[in-house]
Amino acid sequence: MRKRITALLLMIVMIFMGILIGSRRSLERLRDETEKIFVDGVSGDGYSIQSDLDKILADSYNLYTVAKNYLSLTDPLMEELLSARQRLAESTDPSEKFNANESLLEAVTALYFKNKEAPGLTEAHAKLAAQFYTEIVSRNGTIKNDGYNEAARKYNGTLKNFPVSIIMTLIRVEPLELFAAA
């Protein structure tokens, strides 16, 4: 009789452990797939928030390059643009990237409009600066419609559903950050 009880308890523990391990693996796989959207895009085609941020970094430096022909390198707006670019380049998580991108957009806008009024600005450089500025603003619009946040919200919602919500506390699965203000 004792052996049966021991065997039954052992079987229950093994089933419970199997459920926890399987749940963790499934949630980790779902998390990895969702995180991948930030870099690879919803369709895996590279049209993603990270791709847009990389292009914003490049275009903001191109705007800086045009502006340095007309403004002092020690101009606070020039320095702020470089600082904001660096913060974005060094950001690691979605909410941090969001905040850094917002700061960079402010710096780009201020520099663009100051450079627009710079004495001696050639027509060619004015058009080039306008092109870079327009591209940055456009990419920010594209980012707002990206599917990453929707996928992250769906993943986070999954974590709140029963029985996942109970299992989640036992296996320590964290929700995903959104590309939004923290």
C-alpha positions in Angstrom: 0.0 0.0 0.0 2.8 2.4 0.9 4.5 1.7 -2.4 1.4 2.6 -4.3 1.0 5.9 -2.5 4.7 6.7 -3.0 4.4 5.9 -6.7 1.2 7.9 -7.0 2.8 11.0 -5.3 5.9 10.6 -7.5 3.8 10.4 -10.6 1.9 13.6 -9.6 5.1 15.4 -8.9 6.5 14.3 -12.3 3.3 15.4 -14.1 3.5 18.8 -12.3 7.2 19.2 -13.2 6.5 18.3 -16.8 3.7 20.9 -17.0 6.0 23.5 -15.5 8.9 22.7 -17.9 6.7 22.5 -20.9 4.9 25.7 -20.0 8.2 27.5 -19.6 9.5 26.3 -22.9 6.3 27.3 -24.7 6.3 30.8 -23.1 10.0 31.3 -23.8 9.5 30.3 -27.5 6.5 32.7 -27.7 8.5 35.5 -26.0 11.5 34.9 -28.4 9.2 35.1 -31.4 7.6 38.3 -30.2 10.9 39.9 -29.3 12.2 39.0 -32.8 9.4 41.2 -34.3 11.2 44.3 -32.9 14.3 43.5 -35.1 12.9 41.5 -38.0 9.4 42.9 -38.4 6.0 41.3 -38.2 6.5 39.4 -41.4 10.2 38.7 -40.8 11.0 41.0 -43.8 13.2 43.5 -42.0 10.6 46.2 -41.9 10.8 46.7 -38.2 11.1 49.3 -35.5 14.9 48.6 -35.1 15.4 49.0 -38.9 13.6 52.4 -38.8 15.7 53.4 -35.8 18.9 52.5 -37.6 17.9 54.6 -40.6 16.9 57.5 -38.2 20.4 57.3 -36.7 22.0 57.5 -40.2 19.7 60.3 -41.4 20.2 62.3 -38.2 24.0 62.1 -38.7 23.6 63.2 -42.3 21.6 66.2 -41.1 24.4 67.0 -38.7 26.9 66.7 -41.5 25.0 69.3 -43.6 24.5 71.6 -40.6 28.2 71.6 -39.6 28.9 73.5 -42.8 26.9 76.4 -41.4 26.8 76.1 -37.6 29.5 75.9 -35.0 30.4 72.4 -33.8 30.0 73.8 -30.3 26.5 75.0 -30.9 24.3 73.5 -28.2 21.9 72.1 -30.8 24.8 70.3 -32.6 26.0 68.8 -29.4 22.5 67.8 -28.3 21.9 66.0 -31.6 25.1 64.0 -31.2 24.3 63.2 -27.6 20.7 62.1 -28.5 22.1 59.9 -31.3 24.5 58.3 -28.9 21.7 57.6 -26.3 19.6 55.9 -29.0 22.5 53.9 -30.3 23.4 52.7 -26.8 19.8 51.9 -25.7 19.0 48.3 -25.2 15.3 47.8 -24.4 12.2 49.0 -26.2 11.1 51.7 -23.7 14.6 53.1 -23.4 14.8 53.2 -27.2 11.5 54.9 -27.4 12.6 57.7 -25.0 15.9 58.1 -26.7 14.2 58.3 -30.1 11.8 61.0 -28.8 14.8 63.0 -27.6 16.6 62.6 -30.9 13.5 63.7 -32.8 13.4 66.9 -30.7 17.1 67.5 -31.3 16.7 66.9 -35.0 13.7 69.2 -35.3 15.5 72.0 -33.4 18.7 71.7 -35.5 16.8 71.4 -38.8 14.9 74.7 -38.2 18.0 76.5 -36.9 20.1 75.4 -39.9 17.3 76.4 -42.2 17.9 80.0 -41.2 21.7 79.8 -41.3 23.5 82.5 -43.3 24.9 81.2 -46.6 22.8 78.0 -46.7 22.9 76.8 -50.3 19.8 75.6 -52.0 21.3 72.1 -52.5 22.1 71.8 -48.8 18.7 73.2 -47.8 17.1 70.5 -50.0 19.3 67.8 -48.6 18.6 68.8 -45.0 14.9 68.9 -45.8 15.1 65.4 -47.2 16.8 64.0 -44.1 14.4 65.7 -41.8 11.4 64.5 -43.8 12.7 61.0 -43.8 13.2 61.0 -40.0 9.7 62.3 -39.4 8.3 59.8 -41.9 10.1 56.9 -40.2 8.7 58.0 -36.8 5.2 57.8 -38.4 6.0 54.3 -39.7 7.2 53.2 -36.2 3.8 54.3 -34.7 2.1 51.8 -37.0 4.5 48.9 -36.4 3.0 45.6 -35.2 5.6 45.0 -32.4 3.5 46.7 -29.6 0.4 44.8 -30.6 2.3 41.5 -30.5 3.9 42.4 -27.1 0.5 43.3 -25.7 -0.9 40.0 -26.9 2.0 38.1 -25.3 1.6 40.1 -22.0 -2.1 39.3 -22.1 -1.4 35.6 -22.5 0.6 35.8 -19.2 -2.4 37.2 -17.4 -4.7 34.4 -18.5 -5.5 31.5 -16.2 -3.7 29.0 -15.7 -0.7 30.8 -17.3 -0.8 33.5 -14.6 -0.3 30.9 -11.9 2.4 29.0 -13.7 4.1 32.3 -14.6 4.8 33.1 -11.0 6.3 29.7 -10.4 8.6 29.8 -13.5 9.4 33.5 -13.4 8.4 34.6 -16.9 8.5 38.4 -17.3 6.2 40.4 -19.6 7.7 42.2 -22.6 8.3 45.9 -22.6 6.5 48.0 -25.2 8.1 50.5 -27.5 6.4 53.3 -25.5 7.2 55.8 -22.8 8.2 53.9 -19.6 
